[in-house]
Amino acid sequence: MAAIQPLPLPTTSSLGTLTHQSLSVPPIPRRLPQPALRFRRHLVECITHRPEISGAGCSFFHGAVGPSLADWKSTCAILSAVGRGEVDNHHHEANPVPAVVNGHESAAAATLDVVQLPRPLTIADLAPTPMHGSRLRVAYQGVPGAYSEAAAGKAYPECEAIPCDQFETAFQALQLWIADRAVLPVENSLGGSIHRNYDLLLRHHLHIVGEVQLPVHHCLMALPGVRRECLTRVLSHPQALAQCELTLSGMGLNVSREAFPDTAGAAEYVAANGLRDAAAIASARAAELYGLEVLADGIQDDPSNVTRFVMLSREPIIPRTDRPFKTSIVFAQDGEGTSVLFKVLSAFAFRNISLTKIESRPHRNRPIRIVDEADGGTAKHFDYMFYVDFQASLAEARAQNALGEVQEFTSFLRVLGSYPMDMTPWPRAHNDDDGADHASNLSSQSR
């Protein structure tokens, strides 16, 4: 019987930018059907007596299943050969053998569904591979021209990028099988952590399968023909505005700063509304896409401006030890204050495991813990969730032993992912003199 083909998936052009409302669907089941699976149906006759088998020396009792393990294995081998098409189907159709069930011949036959189970992701899955007969679909937050789109292209070259209006929408697109992967920012070398995505990592049961570090190169852009002295406001993402604060002040611009959900969205807004008194801070690609003119290039305060993105998948990858790996975990302390954090950090220090990040976020289910003191009063303590990244693979015994010890001191522990590190060199760091020269050059360009 011919294989059942999966339903065609919608294209990016038909979807447009995914919004939170477009993903309002009934509750997600615990296990979604995987579109990539192929279901084959084979007609398997329940035969307990076959002349050709008996002739080979295999003894079967009439009306009963083969009594020995060898007979059972022989029957399984025949069924497996039928499933692979190695047995002449025409021969069996010409000489059908009636099924014998409980001593009576029966024309009834059982139908067996052979299902190919999903396999765990491997290192090879980090490279773009065709999915459902098409390119890998990667969700990101923003509109075309956003830095997240560039990160998705760096993580999965030749992928089909799916723009989403919110971080939450990107997470849901991956969970609902609209996307195969998601690439989302978690921290910036100047602006720090993006707390929203850390909270969403805990809320959604997805896995980090990789990371990518993207240098950020900001440009000041406006409609063609607009001069800098005519500007009264600058639109961009709050992180981008903070990263360009000193440079904008050094350029002598008397402008107000207006926050926007993303950098490329600010450029699109300026272009779509024909704002001649406003400029946007975004990438050079955004200026090209939306027909804006770059007034100043490279206006970030620190040229070594890098954003770290994580690559998310529905299934984890298998940890390896043949290349540098990083593992991300989240845990909650067990009501003993800072002593728990010290014990957790000691578990890594004793095993010479380097930590690359530690971040605390409020415990949303229990933000405040009240403790009764001996004198009859009460003390209120804030409870936190701790996010930790460390340089080791879960395939290493030292990492497994460290997590085993951490679990003894914590009330909650979850591994977000163990994945290959991005070893791409960062841009050249600079000293204060270089930063002064950079601001001076931009100031001279504005005059």
Residue pairs with C-beta under 8 A, 6 or more apart in sequence:
1 40
1 41
1 42
3 38
3 39
3 40
4 38
4 39
6 35
6 36
6 132
7 35
9 35
9 132
9 134
9 137
10 178
11 160
12 137
12 160
12 161
12 162
12 163
15 162
15 178
17 143
17 163
17 164
17 165
18 139
18 162
18 163
18 164
18 165
18 169
18 170
18 173
18 178
19 164
19 165
19 166
19 169
20 165
20 166
20 168
20 169
20 172
22 169
23 169
23 172
23 173
23 176
23 178
25 176
28 175
28 176
32 175
32 176
32 177
34 118
34 177
35 132
35 177
36 118
36 131
36 132
37 115
37 116
37 118
38 116
39 113
39 114
39 115
40 83
40 114
41 111
41 112
41 113
41 114
42 79
42 82
42 83
42 111
42 112
42 114
43 109
43 111
44 79
44 82
44 109
44 110
44 111
44 112
45 97
45 99
45 109
46 99
46 100
46 101
46 109
46 110
47 75
47 97
47 99
47 100
48 60
48 61
48 62
48 63
48 64
48 65
48 66
48 99
48 100
48 101
49 60
49 62
49 63
49 100
50 60
50 97
51 97
53 60
53 71
53 74
53 75
54 60
58 66
58 70
58 71
58 74
59 67
59 68
59 71
60 66
60 67
60 71
61 67
62 100
62 103
63 100
63 102
63 103
63 104
65 72
66 72
66 74
66 75
78 87
81 87
82 89
83 114
98 105
98 106
98 107
99 105
99 106
99 107
99 108
99 109
100 106
101 108
118 315
120 315
120 316
120 317
120 318
121 209
121 313
121 315
121 316
121 317
121 318
122 317
122 318
123 317
123 318
123 320
123 420
125 209
125 313
125 317
126 209
126 210
126 311
126 317
126 420
127 156
128 135
128 136
128 156
128 157
128 158
128 159
129 136
130 136
131 137
131 180
134 160
135 158
135 159
135 160
136 156
136 158
136 159
136 160
136 180
136 181
137 159
137 160
137 162
137 178
137 179
137 180
137 181
138 152
138 155
138 156
138 159
138 160
138 161
138 162
138 179
138 180
138 181
138 182
138 183
139 162
139 164
139 169
139 170
139 173
139 174
139 178
139 179
139 181
139 182
139 183
140 146
140 148
140 149
140 151
140 152
140 161
140 162
140 163
140 164
140 170
140 182
140 183
140 184
141 148
141 163
141 164
141 165
141 166
141 167
141 169
141 170
141 184
141 262
142 148
142 149
142 163
142 164
142 261
142 262
142 263
142 264
142 265
143 163
143 262
143 264
143 265
143 268
144 161
144 163
144 264
144 289
145 264
145 267
145 268
145 282
145 283
145 285
145 286
145 288
145 289
145 290
146 163
146 262
146 263
146 264
146 265
146 282
146 283
146 286
147 185
147 214
147 216
147 263
147 264
147 283
147 307
148 183
148 184
148 185
148 262
148 309
149 161
149 163
149 264
150 214
150 283
150 285
151 183
151 185
151 212
151 214
151 307
151 309
152 159
152 161
152 183
153 159
153 161
154 212
154 214
155 181
155 183
155 210
155 212
155 309
155 311
156 181
156 183
156 311
159 181
162 173
162 178
162 179
164 170
164 173
165 261
166 261
167 184
167 196
167 197
167 200
168 200
170 179
170 182
170 184
171 182
171 184
171 200
171 203
171 204
171 206
171 312
173 179
173 182
174 180
174 181
174 182
174 206
174 312
174 313
174 314
175 204
175 206
175 314
180 313
181 209
181 311
181 312
181 313
182 206
182 311
182 312
183 212
183 309
183 310
183 311
183 312
184 197
184 309
184 310
184 312
185 194
185 197
185 307
185 308
185 309
186 193
186 194
186 197
186 198
186 308
186 309
186 310
187 193
187 194
187 307
187 308
187 357
188 194
188 216
188 239
188 243
188 305
188 306
188 307
188 308
189 302
189 304
189 305
189 306
189 307
190 239
190 242
190 243
190 300
190 301
190 302
190 305
191 239
191 242
191 243
193 359
194 239
195 361
197 310
198 359
198 361
198 387
199 361
199 364
201 208
201 330
201 387
201 416
202 330
202 361
202 385
202 414
206 312
206 313
206 314
207 312
207 313
207 314
207 315
207 316
207 317
207 416
207 417
208 310
208 311
208 312
208 328
208 416
208 417
208 419
209 311
209 312
209 313
209 316
209 317
209 417
209 419
210 310
210 311
210 317
210 419
210 420
210 422
211 308
211 309
211 310
211 311
211 326
211 419
211 420
211 421
211 422
212 308
212 309
212 311
212 422
212 424
213 306
213 307
213 308
213 309
213 422
213 424
213 426
214 306
214 307
214 309
215 305
215 306
215 426
215 427
216 243
216 300
216 305
216 306
216 307
217 283
217 284
217 297
217 298
217 300
217 305
218 240
218 243
218 244
218 263
218 281
218 282
218 283
218 298
218 299
218 300
218 305
219 281
219 282
219 283
219 284
219 287
219 294
219 295
219 296
219 297
219 298
219 299
220 234
220 244
220 248
220 279
220 280
220 281
220 294
220 295
220 296
220 299
221 267
221 270
221 279
221 280
221 281
221 282
221 286
221 287
221 292
221 293
221 294
221 295
222 231
222 270
222 276
222 278
222 279
222 280
222 292
222 293
222 295
223 270
223 271
223 274
223 275
223 276
223 292
223 293
224 291
224 292
224 293
225 293
226 276
226 279
226 293
226 295
228 251
228 253
228 279
228 295
228 296
228 446
230 276
230 277
231 253
231 255
231 277
231 278
231 279
232 254
232 255
232 256
232 277
232 278
233 255
233 256
233 257
233 258
233 277
233 278
233 279
234 241
234 248
234 253
234 255
234 256
234 257
234 258
234 278
234 279
234 280
234 281
235 258
235 259
235 260
235 266
235 269
235 270
235 278
235 279
235 280
235 281
236 244
236 257
236 259
236 260
236 263
236 266
236 280
236 281
236 282
237 259
237 260
237 261
237 262
237 263
237 266
237 281
238 259
240 263
240 281
240 282
241 257
241 259
241 281
243 300
243 301
243 302
243 305
244 281
244 299
244 300
244 301
245 301
246 301
246 439
247 299
247 300
247 301
247 438
247 439
247 442
248 255
248 257
248 299
250 439
250 440
250 442
250 443
251 296
251 299
251 442
251 443
251 446
252 443
252 446
253 446
255 279
258 278
260 266
260 269
260 280
263 280
263 281
263 282
263 283
263 286
264 282
264 283
264 286
264 289
264 290
266 280
266 281
266 282
267 280
267 282
267 286
267 287
267 289
267 290
267 292
268 286
268 290
269 275
269 280
270 278
270 279
270 280
270 290
270 292
271 290
271 291
271 292
272 290
279 295
280 286
280 292
281 299
284 294
284 297
286 292
287 293
287 294
296 442
296 445
296 446
298 438
298 442
299 442
301 435
301 439
302 430
302 435
303 427
303 428
303 430
303 434
303 438
304 426
304 427
304 428
304 429
304 430
305 427
306 426
306 427
308 422
310 328
310 417
311 419
316 417
316 418
317 417
317 418
317 419
318 395
319 325
319 327
319 393
319 394
319 395
319 418
320 393
320 395
320 420
321 393
321 395
321 396
323 420
323 421
324 391
324 420
324 421
324 423
325 391
325 392
325 393
325 394
325 395
325 418
325 419
325 420
325 421
326 356
326 389
326 390
326 391
326 392
326 418
326 419
326 420
326 421
327 389
327 390
327 392
327 393
327 394
327 399
327 415
327 417
327 418
327 419
328 387
328 388
328 389
328 415
328 416
328 417
328 418
328 419
329 387
329 388
329 390
329 403
329 406
329 413
329 414
329 415
329 416
330 385
330 386
330 387
330 388
330 412
330 413
330 414
330 416
331 344
331 385
331 386
331 388
331 406
331 410
331 412
331 413
331 414
332 363
332 383
332 384
332 385
332 386
332 410
332 411
332 412
333 340
333 341
333 383
333 384
333 386
333 409
333 410
333 411
334 340
334 409
334 410
334 411
335 369
335 383
335 411
336 409
337 381
340 409
340 410
341 386
343 409
344 386
344 388
344 406
344 409
344 410
345 355
347 402
347 405
347 406
347 409
348 354
348 355
348 390
348 402
351 398
351 399
351 401
351 402
352 398
353 390
353 391
353 392
353 398
353 399
353 402
354 390
354 391
355 388
355 389
355 390
355 391
356 389
356 390
356 391
357 387
357 388
357 389
358 386
358 387
358 388
358 389
359 386
359 387
359 388
360 384
360 385
360 386
360 387
361 384
361 385
361 386
361 387
362 382
362 383
362 384
362 385
363 383
363 384
363 385
366 383
367 382
367 383
368 380
368 381
368 382
368 383
369 380
369 381
369 382
369 383
370 378
370 379
370 380
370 381
371 378
371 379
371 380
371 381
372 378
373 379
385 412
387 416
390 399
390 402
391 421
392 398
392 399
392 402
393 399
393 418
394 400
394 403
394 415
394 418
395 418
399 418
403 413
403 415
406 413
407 413
430 438
